[in-house]
Amino acid sequence: MFWLHRLNPANEFRKHFELVSAETSELKEEVYRIRHRVYCEEFGFEAVNAEGREQDEYDQQARHLLLRCMRTGAWAGCIRLVLTPRDRPLLPLPSEKVCAATIDRRLFDPAAFPRESIAEISRLALAPEFRRMRPERNKDPVVPTDIGTPTHPGALYLRLGRYLGAIALAHRLGIEALLFLTEPRLAAQLRKFGFPITQVGDPVEHRGTRVLSMAHLDDPIQRLPFYMRPLYRVVEREIEDGLEFGPVAAGFHHHAKRHARIGAGHPDAGAAARANVAKAAA
């Protein structure tokens, strides 16, 4: 019955999509090309360039995730987790720079956290063709907004998977405070889904009105509502089994203690991750 899929979006996410760590230069190129399509060509946030790649100074201190469509193999979207560089730990994260004058330090004081324990989610991008999939109006009061159908997952549904993947990655890396700079509407949607985020400053103008939110990552899965926990377990297992947690991005802070049995570049990584994902969602 379809309502079961709505209550457990993990069932369809793991059937149609997978999260892949962009560990190689080739995969990072795919990240930058998706971002160029969205941030430069479509929305005009950055200038279009002949290389067809959107990059900034924070990419070198970031971990990147790609969302792949299992049916076509196409890269559907991406997201990044910006870490603090070990050689310059006091260097502000992007949102700390943008919101320097508006952060409410009674709610979030960066000085109260070790710099290696703070990170930021940014550069969320979804290819236009995946945002144009057929929506379905929400009729289920348990699920607070549309996540699409089993054959046509909604854009919000795909956004949730990437956010949860970045949260799972941050948790594995020992991040304690995770920052989000988003549109007010998106922050409200995430709160409706039970994401453990708190607005920590007044709105700012940055490519439109944006608000800074923060999440404590002490126990992400317990802070999520019951119907989002299976999806978190799916992406968490993909992170655990599909990524290498050896020397993470040499030169950057991290506290990761687990090592994936099969790394992202291993020829059996995809099969191993999917097998374990099935166990996680069972």
N, C-alpha and C positions, 0 to 999 in steps of 0.2 A: 504494500500500500504506500502511496506517495508520501503520506504524512510521516511515515517512518524515516523516509529519506530526509525530510525537512528537519526532523528532530535529530538526525545523525548525518550531517553533511559529509562526514568522513567517508561514508559509503561511496558517494559519487566522486569525491575529490580524488581518492586513490585509484578509482577506475579510469578517470579521464586526464588527471594531471599528476605531475611529480615535481618536487623541488630539487634543484641541482646546485651544488656549490660551484661557483665560477672560480676554480682554482688555477686554471691554465690561462695563458694569454689569449688563446682562441675563444674560450668562453667569456672572458672579460670583454673581448671585442663584441660579442653578441649583446652583452649588457649595454655597452656604450652606443651600439647602433639602435637598440630599442629606445633608449633615452633620447637619442637624436630625433627619431621619428616623433616622439611624444612631446618632449620639452622644447625642441627647436622647430620642427616642421609644422606640428599641429597647433601648439599653444603659444609659440613665440617667446617663451621664457628666456631662451638663450638664442644667440645668432646661429643661423644655418651655416654649416661649413662644408667645404668640398670633400672632406674625409668622411662625412656622414657619421661622426662619432661625437657624443657629448660627454666631456670629462671635466673635472675640476680638481683643485688642489687637495681635496679630501679623499680622492679615490685611492691614493697610495696608503692611507691608514684605515682602509675599510675592508670588510668582508662582503662579498656579493653573492646573492642567490638569484637563480633563474627559475622561472616557471615554464615547464614544458608540457605541451599537449601530447598525450600518449597516442592519440589516433593519427595525427599527422606528423609528429616529431617537431612541429614548429615551436619556436620560443615565443611564449605568450606574454611574458612580463618579467619584471625584475624588482629587486629591492636591495638596499645596502644597509650594513651596520657599520657606522663610523666609530672607531676606537680612538683612544688617546695614544699618541706616539710616545714611546719610552724615552726618547732623547729630548723631547720637549713636552713634558707632562702638563705644563700649565697652558699650553696652546688651547684656546677655546674651541669647543666643537661648533659646528655651523650655527646651531640654534642659540648657543650661548652668546655668539657674536651678534646675531640678529636681535636677540631679546635682552641684551645686556642692561638696558635701561628699564625694562618692564618686568623682569623676573621678581616675583614676590618671594623674598628670601625667608619669609616666615613659613612658607609652604615647601620651598626647595632651595636650599643653600648649597651650591656646588662645593663650597669650602668645607662642608661637613662630611664629604665623602672622599675617600682616596681616589685620586684621579684615574687610576686603573680600573676602578669599579663603575665608572660612568661611560655610557655610550649613547648613540643616537641612531634612530631609524630615519632614513631619508631616501630620496630618489625612487619613490614608488612609481612604477610605470607599467601600464598595461597596453599592449598593442591595440590599435583602433578596432581591428576586426573582432577582437574578443570582447570589446565593450559594446558591440552592436548586436550581440546575441539576444534572442527573443526574451524579454522579461515576462514575469508572471506576477500579478498582484498578490500581495500577501493576504491570506485569509485565515492564517493560523495565529491565534493570539499568543501562543507560547513563543513563537519566533518573531521578534520585534520588527524585522524588516525583510525585504525580499532576498532570497538566495538563489532564485531560479528554479529550474526543473531538472530532473535527472538527465534529460537530453540537451538542455540548454541552460547550463549553470550561469547565474547572473554575475555581473561584474563585481558586485559587493561580495559575493561568495568567493570569487577568485582573490579579491583583495584580502579577505580574512585569512585565507590560506597562507599568503605571503607574510602578512603581519605576524601570524602565529609562528611561521618558520623563523622569522627574524628574532622573535621573542625566545623561541627555543634555543636558537644559536647563542643569543646573548646569555641566557641562563647557563648553558654549557660552558661558556667562557668566563663565568664567575662575575658577570655584570650585576650590580645591585640596583642601580638607578638608570632607567632607560627613558630617553627623551624623545618626544614626537612633536614636530611643528607641522600643523595641519590646518585645513579649513575648519571653521567652527562646526560646520555641518558634519564633517567626517568624525571629529572628536565626539560629537553627540551620538552618532551612529555606533561608534566603538563602545561608548558607555552603555548604550541600550543593549548591546550584546554582552555586557558584563565584563568588558575589558577593564582591568584594574588601573585606570588612568585618572589623574587629577589635574585639572588646569592649574598652572602655577604662575600665571602672569596675565597681564592685560593684553588684549589683541594688539597686533602690530601689522603694519603694511609691508608685505613681502610677497610680491606676485599676487596681490590681492590681500584680503584680511586673513590673518593666520593667528592661531593660538598655540601656546606652548603647553604641552601636557607631559606628565612624568608618571612612570609606573615603577613600583617596587617589585623586584623579581625574586623575593624570598621563596615563594611557592606558587608559580604561575597557574598550575592546573587547578589548585584549590580555590583560586580567585575567579575562575571562569564558571559560567553557568553550566549545568549538567549537559545541555545539548551541544556545547562547544568543546567539551573535554575529549570526545573521541577524535575530532579533527586535530586538536593539539597533539594527542598521542601519535597520530599518523605522521604529522610533520616532524615531531620530536624524534621519532624512530628513523625517519629519513635523514635527519641531521646526524643522528648517532651512528647510523650504519653507512651513510653515504659520504661522510666527510672525514678528512684526516685531521686529528687533533694532536699532531706532533708539535713541532715548533711552529706555532700559528703566526703567520705573517711576520717573519723575523723583524725585530725592532719595535714591536708593539706589545703593550701590556696584555696579559691574559692569565687566567687561572685555570684553564682547562686541564682536567686530570684524566679524562677518558680518551682512549684511542680507538678509532673505528677499526673493526677487524678487516674491512675491505675499504680502501680509500676511494675517493671520487674518480681517480683516473684508472682504476683497476677495471679490466674488461668485464668482470663479473659484478661490478658495483651495482648496476641497475637491477639485476635479477635478485641480488641479495637484499637490497633495500626493499623491493616490492614484496618479497617473501616475508620479511620481518614486519613490514607495514600491515600485511594481511593479519598477522598475529596480533598486532597492536589494536586493530579496529575490531577484532573478533569479539 
